Amino acid sequence: MSLKDLLDVSKDKSLSGQKWHMLRQAIVKRLLSAGNATIAELSSELQSSIPTVTKAVNELLLESYVVDLGKITNSSGRRPSLFSINPTCSYFLGVEVGIANMSIGLQNIKNELVSIELGTSFVLENTQESLLQFCTLINSFVEDSSVEKKMIVGACINFSGRINSMEGFSYNYFFSENRPLTEIISEQLDLPVHLENDTRAMAFGEYSEGVVDDEQNIIFLNYSWGVAIGMITDGKLYYGKSGYSGEFGHSTIFDNRIMCQCGKLGCLETEISGWSLVNQFKAAIKEGKQSKVVLDDNAVALQHHAIIAGALNLEDTLCVDLVTKQSEKMGRYLSILLNIFNPDLLVIGGDFAQLGDYTLLPIQSALKKYSLGLVNRDMRLKKSTLGRRAGVIGACCVIKEKMLSPLINN
């Protein structure tokens, strides 16, 4: 049975039926939040008798919500059994959609990836045909996995740009119909669906399973084709009033008269981003500078990858020079965020993070130069450890938290 069944309200409307359902939920909540436990521990913590807890646990065992891990070996006297959540009782689907590809993953309830596909070819367009192809690819992934769809509790879909997670709308893609995109995709997938901004999901992925240790106030930089930040405050994702927080790349900073992809002039992205890097590279070649890298005009959205690879793998002088100059600028403007938010941790993620020190050292140097010493002194700078998996893992973690919140937060 799927955990979805336990999330529903009790079908038995009697007082005793409601209490029994709540006890079963409480046992699952305890095992989810604090880990494995014995009957005696559950009885003590839930303030319910051992016979009652034993009966409830036996039911949960029979329904495959819980597994018996066997007797505790280091216990004296009669050795009790240790119980745990069954990792196969529920799964969570995460999908990250890029301009030229998409990535999909499935996690079980213990945050273990059971299936993942990175970089599946897909062209994101604001058309009905693109949306249907997108849903078909997701359904095919689920069919090819070892997981039955009925065991999937829900799906989280990440898109770039303006996402209203609360109402289920994307204002950059698939907004032709006057109803929530979550509703449309849910019909195609036959699953509950949640929409999330890609950078916010990446931030939550790093917080849940990546580079974050015990830090609770975090800024995550998604430095890729575009630029955005995800923020975590007191261990919770920060959305802002309408859910559009984090549009760092569309801060009007430069007086350069360059049109940004958002339609405004002089945004940070016009000089610091993957697409601006491509423009800078082309301008340098036109001026007569030399490079080993040749850009593919048939794959515009991936051209910055070629320049990054040129710096990382070929040590191409022009590529190295361009990415380090951009990164130094990035550090300068990140220092503004540090001075405002005073975070515990700044995580550098996205495509540019794979450059390692070519990106991190210029950023770190600029942060020391431009941010207040008292702010920068106890702030840690780290590179993403999840890399290309950050968005998918983050999506799985987001939908898990959303769907299990009745158990975890009540």
N, C-alpha and C positions, 0 to 999 in steps of 0.2 A: 504493500500500500504506500501511496505517496503522502508526504507530510501535509499536502494540501487538504487532505481529509481532516486532519487534526486541527488545522487552522480555522476550519468552518465552525459555526456555532453548533452546539449540541442538538441533535434531533430529538432527544428526550427533554421535554420542556418541564418535567417535574423538578422540584428542588433537589432531590437526591441525584437525579440525572445530571443536572447542571453542576453540582458539586463534584461528581465523579469525573466529568469532562474537564473541569478546572484542575483537578488533581493530576490527571494524565498530562495536561498541558504543562503544569508546574514541574513535573518530573523531566519532561523533554526540555523545558527551558533551563533547568538546572544543569542537565548534561550538556546542553549546547553552550552555555555561558561559562561554566566552571570546570567542565571536563568530567572524566569518569568518576563513578561513585558506587559505594556499596548500599545495600538496602538500609543498613543502620544509619549511614550518613544521610541518605535521602529522608528517612523517617525523622531524624533529628532536625534537619534544616527546614523541612516542610511542615513540621509539627503535626505529623499524622502517624498513626500507630503502625508498627512493623507489619502486622497481618494485612492491613489495608494497603500499604505501599507494596508489599509483596504481590498482592492480587493485581494491583495496577501495573506493576512491572511485568508480570507474567502475561497480561493482556498485550502490553506493548511489544513484548518479545514475540508473541504469537502473530501480531500484525506487522512484524519486521521493522518497527520504528527503533527498536533497541536490540543490542546484541550482548550476549554474555561472554566476557573476555576470559572467564575461568577464575579459579581460586587465587586469592592473594598468597603468594609464596612466603612472604616474610612475616606472616601473622602467626602468633602463638595460639594454641587452643584450636577450636573449630574454625577453619579458614573460610571467610566469607567470599562470595563471588563479587566480581567487579563488573559493572554494567556501563555501556557506552552507547552513544547514538550510532545507529547503523548508517555507515557512510553512503550506502546505496538506496536509502529511503527517499532521497530527494536530490534533484539536480537543478542547476541554474545556468541559463544560457546567456552568454555575452557576445555582442557583435559590435565591431568598430568599422565604420564606413569612411573610407578615404575618397579622394577625387578619382583615383585610378585603380583602387583595389579595396578589398574588404577582408577582415579577419574575424574568425568565429571560434568560440571556445565553450566547452562544457565543464563545469566544476561540480563535484559532489558537495554534500553538506559540510564536509570537513576541509573545504577549500582545496581539494586535490583536483588538478586538471586531469580529466579522463579523456579528453579529445580536444585538439586545437588545430586550426588551419590558419596560417599567416599569409597575407598577401595574395589572396585569391583574386584573379583578374575580374574587375568590374568597373564600368564607367558610370560615375554618379552624375545623373542628369535629372532635371526637374520635369520628368515625364512619367506618364502612367506605365509605359513600357519598361522604363528603368526600375520603377517601384516593383512591378510584378517579377522582373528578373531577380531583383534583390531578394524578394520573399522566396522565390523558387530555390535560390542558392542556399538559403538558410534551411528550408525544408529538406533539401537534398543532404545537407550536412548532418542533420538530425537522423535522417533515414540511414545514412552510412555509419553512424556511430553505433555503439553497443547499448545505447540507452533508449528505452521506450519513451515515447513522447508524453505519455500519461504520468511519468515520473518527474517531468520537468515542471517545476513550480512556477517559473516565469522567465521572461527574457528582458534584457536591457539592451537598447540600441543606442550607440553613440554616433552623433553627427557633429561636425564642426559648426561654428557660427551660433546664431541666436536660437536657443532651445528653451521653450517654456515647459519644464519638466512637470510642473504642477498641473497644467492643463493638457499636456500631451501634444503640443504643436512645435513644428520646426518652421522657422521663418526664412530659411535659406533653401530648403529642398522639400519637395512633395507637399506643397501647400495649395494645390489647385482646388481641392475639395474643402467645403466649409464645415469640416468636422475634424476632431482630433486625429492626428496621424497615428497615435497609439491605437485608436479604435480600428483604423483601416488595416494596419499591420497585424493586429490581434486576430482579425477575421481571417487573414491569409495564413497565419501560423497556428491558429487554434490554441493560443497561449495568452496569458496576461502579459502585457507589454508596457515597459517604462522607457521613456526617452531621456537621454542624458547628453550634455555637452561633452565632447570627446576629451577635452583637457581636464575637466572636473573628474571624469571617470579615471583618467590616468593618475591624477593626484590621489584619488581614493585607493587605487590599486597599489601605489607605492606606500601609502599609509597602512593599508591592511596587510600586505604581503611582501613589500619591497624594502627599500632602503631605510625607512623610518624605524627608529628604535622606540624610545619612550616620548619623543617630542609630540606635543599636542597642538602647536601653532605653527603651521607650515605654509610656505608658498612653493608651489610647483610651477616651473616654467616649461611650457611646451614650445620649444624652439625648433620649428619645422618649416614647411612651406609658408605658413602664417605664424603668428606669435600670439600666445594667450597664457594666462595663468589660472591655476586652480588654487583655492585657498581652503585651508582647514583651520578652524578656530575651536579651541577646547575639544579637539577630537571629532568635530563635526564638520561636514562640508558646508562651506558658506555659499549661499545662493544670491543673497541680496533680496530686495523686496519682490521683484518680478522674475527672478531667476536668471538674470543676464550678467551677473558679476564675472569679472575676469577678462574683459576685453582690453587687455593691456596693449595689444598691437594696434588698436585703433585710437590710441591717445594722440591727439594732434600736437606733435612736438617740433617738427622741422618746418622751416620756412623755405621749402624747396620747390613748391608748386608742382610736385609729383602727385598724380592721381592714384589714390589707394584703391584696392579692390572693393572697399566699402562705399566708394563714391566721394569720399572727402579728400582734401589735399593735406599733404604733410604728415600723415600718420607715421607712427614709429615703424610700421611694416615697410614703408616706402624706402627705408635705408637699412633696416635690420630684419631680415626674414629670408626664407628660401627663395621666394620669387624675386626679391630685390637683389639677392646674391647672383641670380642668373642674369639680371639686367646689368649688374656691375661687371660680371665676367664678359658679357658680350661687348660692352663698351670698351673694356680693356683690350680685347682682341682687335676691335676696330681701330684702336689707337696704335696698334702695332706690337703689343706685348705678345709673348709666346707662351704656349701651354701644350702639354701632352694630351689634354682632354678635348674631345670633340663632342659637342652637344647634339642630341637627337631631337630634331624639330618635330618629330612625330609623337614624342612623349614629353610634352611641355611640362606637365605637372611633376615629372620625375627628373628634370634637368638638374635641379639642385643636388640630387643624389650623386650625379656624375662628378660634380665639383667637390663634394664632400669626399667621395672615393678618391678623387685625384689628390687631395691633400693627405688623406689617411694612408693610401696604398702606394701612390706614386711619388709622394713628397714633392708634388708639382709646386714650383715656387709661386706662381700666380695664384693657385688655389689656396695655398697656405697663407699667403699675404692677405687675400680677401677675407677668409674666414676669421683670421686672428684680429683684423681691423674691425670687422663686424662685432666680434665677441667683446672687444674692448668697449665699443659703444654700448653694447647690451649691458655690460656691467655698470656703466655710468648711469643708465636709466633705471636699472634694477635697484641702484642705491637709493633712489627716491622711494621705492616701495619699502625698503628696509627702514628708512627713516620714519615712514608713516606707520608701518605695522609692527616693527620690532619683533620679527618671528623667531622661533627657536631654530628653524631649519629652512634653508633654501635648497630645493632639489632642481637640478638641471636635467630635463628630459627632452624627448623629441629627437628628430633626425640629427641635429647638431651635437647631441650628447655623445654620439658614437665617436666623435672626434677626440674625446678624452681631453688631454692637456691643451690641445690646440684651441679648445673652447674654454675649458675650466680655468686655466692660468690667466688669460686676459681678463676674464670676468672677475676672478678673485682679486687681481691687481687693481682693477677699476673700483671694485667695491671698497677696498681699503683706502683708495685715493679719494673717493667721492662721498662715501657714507660717513656718518658720525662715528667716531671711535667707540663711544660707549654702546652704540647700537650693534656695531659689527664685532665687538670684542667677544661676546658669548653666543654669537650666531654661527651655526655650522653650515658649511657648503658641501653638498654631496651630489654625485652623479646618479641618475636613475640606475637601479640594478635590474629592473624588469625589462628595460629596453622596448622592443617592438611588442612585447606581450602586455605592456602596462595597461593599454586601453581595454583589451579583452578581459584581463583579470579584474580590472577595476569595474567593468560592467557586471561581471559575475558577482562581485562583492556588493555592488549597489543594489542589484535586484534581490540578492539574498537578504540584505538588511531591510529593504522595503517589504518583502513578502513575509519575513519572519518577525517583523516589529510587533505584531500582536502577542507573540510569545516572549520576545526578548525584553520589550519595554514596559509591559504591563505587570 
